[in-house]
C-alpha cells in the first residue's frame, strides 16, 4: 500500500438526510484530515445525492475513510480516486470594479487569455466566471488582484471518474 501523501477525491453516494454532513466531516476530523473542497449535489440516480470531497492523505487513509463512510446508514457507497483517475473542474467568480474593465485594456486581455467569461456588467462592477483546474482559477485571481478585485469565490471540485463506478447497476440489484 502506498504511503505517499497525495490528493484523493472521495465520492460518496447517499440518501439526503439531515445531519449526514456533520457525520461525514467528523470522520475526517477524527483522522486529522483537512477537507480541501466539498461539493454535494443530486447524482445521476434519482433521490440519491453525491458528495465530492477532496483531501490530502495516503492511499491507506483514503481506503479507511471510504470504509468508515460506508458504515453511515445513509451512505450507499463511497469511492476514492486519485487526480489521474478523474476528470475534474472548479468554477470561480470574480467581482471587479467596472472602471477597471473600461479604463484598463489589460483587464480585457487577462479575461480573454484565461478563457473566462463576463457574466454580469453593471455601472459599479462586473463579474467574471472561470471554470478550470485550481491552478487556473488561482492564476486568474492573481492576475485580477491589482485591478480592483472586490470579491472572489470558488466552488468545490466536481468530478467524474474515467472508469465506471457501476453505482446504478449496484442499486438496480437491490
Protein Blocks (a to p, Z undefined) as FASTA:
>chain_A
ZZbdcdddddddddddehklmmmmmmmmmnopacfbdcddddfbehiacddddddddfkl
mmmmmmmmmmpmklmbdcdddfklpccdddddddddfklmmmmmklmmmmmmnopacfbd
cfkbccddddddfklmmmmmmmmmmnopabdcddddddddfbdfklmmmmmmZZ
